Amino acid sequence: MSSEATESHRDRQVLANLIRIVEPDEAARLSGALLVEFGSIGRMLGESEAALHRVLGKKRTVVKLLKASEEFMLARLREDLPRKLISATDRNLVKYLQARMGARSTERMRILFLDSSHHLLCEQEFGEGSPHRVYIQPRTILKRALELDASGLILVHNHPGGNLSPSTSDIEFTVSIHSLCLELDISLLDHIIIANNRWTSFRKLKII
């Protein structure tokens, strides 16, 4: 058995064991259907309740269990975030962002708002786009930053297709928001791109 087949079999067993808590008689069938549809546990957990219902039908208890499992996993990863975000590319921060955004099937933009000591004030998702693009007005983000009295921002968005390279629109958006940040004395610390289990950033690429 290949390593890929072994991993797929393991994922199916893990998922079936979880579903068996609420659907003991149909756990194997439901886990198989979910993995056929979404390809992996990570991508499945990243889907909306509506998408899960399309596969599971009226199995509301299973859907609730899966979404609760996702929230539990993310809460555990949040515990490892540094009290002070010294670096926008802190290993635990990137791990958390990959878990939250890496398996999403559509592009999403998430903003981390920081105070003057780089403590995390708030994280907020600002929109969901298509598999290839998400569009947010920069002024919407800056308005929220002013409401929070934030001194720094970290932009994060995902590339569902797996391509780490920033698009032309990614660069134009970042340049625009960077210019607005300078006017308001807010630091744009970085713009991180998540693509499945890989990542890069505009600072790393020396774009900003």
Backbone torsions as a table, in degrees:
resi	resn	phi	psi	omega
1	MET	NA	130.6	-179.2
2	SER	-68.7	162.4	179.3
3	SER	-62.7	-35.1	179.1
4	GLU	-66.2	-42.0	178.8
5	ALA	-66.9	-38.0	178.2
6	THR	-63.1	-43.4	179.2
7	GLU	-64.4	-41.1	179.0
8	SER	-63.1	-42.0	178.8
9	HIS	-64.5	-40.9	179.6
10	ARG	-64.9	-43.4	178.4
11	ASP	-59.6	-41.8	-179.0
12	ARG	-64.6	-39.7	179.1
13	GLN	-66.8	-44.2	-179.8
14	VAL	-61.4	-45.8	-178.8
15	LEU	-66.4	-40.7	178.8
16	ALA	-63.2	-39.6	179.1
17	ASN	-63.3	-36.3	178.1
18	LEU	-69.1	-49.0	-177.4
19	ILE	-65.1	-29.1	-178.7
20	ARG	-59.8	-21.0	178.4
21	ILE	-60.2	-37.8	-176.5
22	VAL	-113.9	-19.6	179.7
23	GLU	-135.8	71.6	-173.9
24	PRO	-61.4	-32.1	-175.4
25	ASP	-83.0	-21.1	-175.3
26	GLU	-118.2	11.5	-174.6
27	ALA	-58.5	-45.1	-177.5
28	ALA	-64.4	-45.0	-179.1
29	ARG	-64.8	-45.3	-177.2
30	LEU	-67.1	-40.8	179.1
31	SER	-64.0	-40.1	177.9
32	GLY	-63.5	-43.0	-179.6
33	ALA	-64.0	-40.1	-179.9
34	LEU	-65.4	-42.8	-178.0
35	LEU	-73.2	-31.2	174.3
36	VAL	-64.9	-41.1	-177.5
37	GLU	-73.0	-44.0	-170.7
38	PHE	-107.0	-16.0	173.0
39	GLY	90.2	-30.3	-179.0
40	SER	-157.8	161.9	177.6
41	ILE	-64.7	-41.7	-179.5
42	GLY	-59.8	-47.1	-179.5
43	ARG	-67.3	-36.1	178.5
44	MET	-63.2	-45.4	-179.2
45	LEU	-65.5	-26.3	179.8
46	GLY	-79.4	-7.9	-178.5
47	GLU	-82.0	160.6	179.5
48	SER	-75.1	165.3	176.3
49	GLU	-61.0	-36.8	179.9
50	ALA	-62.1	-41.5	179.3
51	ALA	-65.6	-39.7	177.9
52	LEU	-65.6	-39.1	179.4
53	HIS	-64.9	-29.7	178.7
54	ARG	-63.1	-28.2	178.5
55	VAL	-92.1	-39.9	-172.5
56	LEU	-93.1	-7.6	-178.9
57	GLY	66.8	-127.3	-175.3
58	LYS	-92.7	17.6	-179.8
59	LYS	-77.8	67.7	-175.0
60	ARG	-62.6	-35.9	-178.6
61	THR	-64.5	-37.4	178.5
62	VAL	-67.0	-43.6	179.0
63	VAL	-60.2	-45.8	179.7
64	LYS	-62.0	-39.7	179.0
65	LEU	-63.9	-43.1	-178.9
66	LEU	-65.8	-42.8	179.7
67	LYS	-68.9	-35.4	176.5
68	ALA	-66.0	-36.1	178.0
69	SER	-64.5	-39.6	177.4
70	GLU	-62.6	-45.9	-179.1
71	GLU	-64.3	-37.4	177.6
72	PHE	-62.8	-45.7	180.0
73	MET	-61.5	-44.2	-179.1
74	LEU	-67.6	-37.1	178.0
75	ALA	-63.3	-39.7	178.3
76	ARG	-63.9	-41.7	179.6
77	LEU	-68.9	-33.5	177.9
78	ARG	-63.0	-30.1	179.3
79	GLU	-62.2	-26.1	-177.9
80	ASP	-87.7	-4.1	179.2
81	LEU	-66.3	140.7	-179.4
82	PRO	-65.0	147.0	177.3
83	ARG	-63.5	-30.7	176.2
84	LYS	-125.9	122.9	-178.2
85	LEU	-81.4	80.7	-178.2
86	ILE	-62.1	-36.9	-179.3
87	SER	-129.6	138.1	177.6
88	ALA	-66.0	-18.8	-178.6
89	THR	-109.8	30.6	173.6
90	ASP	-53.7	137.7	-174.1
91	ARG	-56.6	-43.8	-178.4
92	ASN	-70.8	-33.4	176.7
93	LEU	-65.1	-46.9	179.9
94	VAL	-62.4	-40.6	178.8
95	LYS	-60.7	-42.7	178.1
96	TYR	-64.0	-45.3	-178.6
97	LEU	-66.1	-36.7	176.6
98	GLN	-63.5	-40.9	179.1
99	ALA	-67.0	-38.0	-177.4
100	ARG	-77.2	-34.5	-169.5
101	MET	-122.9	-18.4	-170.5
102	GLY	-62.8	-31.0	-175.8
103	ALA	-99.9	5.4	-179.4
104	ARG	-66.1	144.4	-177.6
105	SER	-91.0	-8.5	175.7
106	THR	-128.3	155.5	179.0
107	GLU	-70.3	139.2	177.3
108	ARG	-138.1	150.7	178.5
109	MET	-114.8	126.3	177.9
110	ARG	-123.0	137.7	-178.9
111	ILE	-118.8	134.0	172.1
112	LEU	-104.5	122.4	-179.7
113	PHE	-101.1	129.2	-174.8
114	LEU	-121.5	152.3	174.6
115	ASP	-86.6	-173.6	-174.6
116	SER	-67.3	-18.5	177.3
117	SER	-97.8	9.4	-179.4
118	HIS	67.5	24.3	169.7
119	HIS	-80.3	145.4	-179.3
120	LEU	-74.8	119.0	176.2
121	LEU	-85.9	-42.2	-171.4
122	CYS	-167.9	147.6	167.8
123	GLU	-123.8	140.9	-173.1
124	GLN	-148.4	137.8	174.9
125	GLU	-88.3	133.9	-174.1
126	PHE	-111.6	12.0	175.2
127	GLY	152.8	157.6	176.4
128	GLU	-125.1	131.2	-177.7
129	GLY	-112.5	-143.5	178.0
130	SER	-93.2	-179.7	174.9
131	PRO	-62.9	-13.3	-174.0
132	HIS	-119.7	-10.7	-175.8
133	ARG	-161.5	145.5	169.2
134	VAL	-131.8	136.7	-177.7
135	TYR	-120.6	126.3	177.8
136	ILE	-130.9	139.7	174.3
137	GLN	-72.7	123.1	179.1
138	PRO	-53.5	-36.7	-177.4
139	ARG	-65.6	-26.9	176.4
140	THR	-63.8	-41.2	179.1
141	ILE	-68.0	-43.6	-178.9
142	LEU	-66.9	-34.3	176.6
143	LYS	-60.8	-43.1	178.8
144	ARG	-66.7	-37.4	178.2
145	ALA	-61.1	-41.1	179.2
146	LEU	-68.1	-37.5	177.4
147	GLU	-61.2	-35.8	-178.5
148	LEU	-88.6	-5.1	-173.8
149	ASP	56.7	41.1	-178.8
150	ALA	-76.7	144.7	177.6
151	SER	-104.0	-14.4	-178.5
152	GLY	-148.5	155.0	179.5
153	LEU	-131.0	144.9	165.5
154	ILE	-123.5	119.5	176.7
155	LEU	-89.7	142.0	177.5
156	VAL	-140.0	130.4	168.8
157	HIS	-144.2	161.8	-174.9
158	ASN	-109.5	154.9	173.4
159	HIS	-117.6	96.9	-177.2
160	PRO	-58.4	-28.6	-178.9
161	GLY	-73.3	-12.3	177.2
162	GLY	94.6	-4.4	179.9
163	ASN	-81.7	121.0	-177.3
164	LEU	-80.2	-17.9	-174.5
165	SER	-68.9	131.6	176.4
166	PRO	-66.4	139.2	178.4
167	SER	-79.3	170.6	176.6
168	THR	-59.1	-41.9	179.7
169	SER	-67.7	-33.3	175.2
170	ASP	-60.3	-45.2	-177.6
171	ILE	-67.9	-44.1	-179.7
172	GLU	-62.2	-41.9	178.8
173	PHE	-62.1	-45.0	-177.3
174	THR	-66.4	-41.2	177.5
175	VAL	-62.4	-40.8	-179.7
176	SER	-64.0	-47.8	-177.6
177	ILE	-71.7	-30.6	176.7
178	HIS	-63.8	-41.3	178.6
179	SER	-63.4	-42.8	178.6
180	LEU	-66.0	-37.9	178.2
181	CYS	-61.4	-41.2	179.7
182	LEU	-61.4	-39.8	179.6
183	GLU	-64.4	-30.7	-175.3
184	LEU	-101.4	6.8	-179.4
185	ASP	59.1	42.1	175.4
186	ILE	-115.1	135.6	-178.2
187	SER	-87.9	126.0	169.5
188	LEU	-90.4	100.7	-172.1
189	LEU	-73.7	-36.1	179.1
190	ASP	-175.1	166.7	171.4
191	HIS	-129.8	110.8	-175.7
192	ILE	-97.4	136.5	174.5
193	ILE	-111.3	127.0	178.7
194	ILE	-108.2	128.0	176.9
195	ALA	-133.1	97.2	-175.7
196	ASN	56.8	-118.2	-178.3
197	ASN	-97.4	13.1	179.5
198	ARG	-117.2	164.3	179.4
199	TRP	-154.9	160.0	169.1
200	THR	-150.7	179.2	178.7
201	SER	-149.8	159.8	-179.1
202	PHE	-66.1	-32.9	175.7
203	ARG	-67.9	-43.1	179.8
204	LYS	-61.4	-37.5	179.8
205	LEU	-85.5	-1.8	179.2
206	LYS	61.4	36.1	176.2
207	ILE	-87.4	-32.5	174.4
208	ILE	-127.2	NA	NA
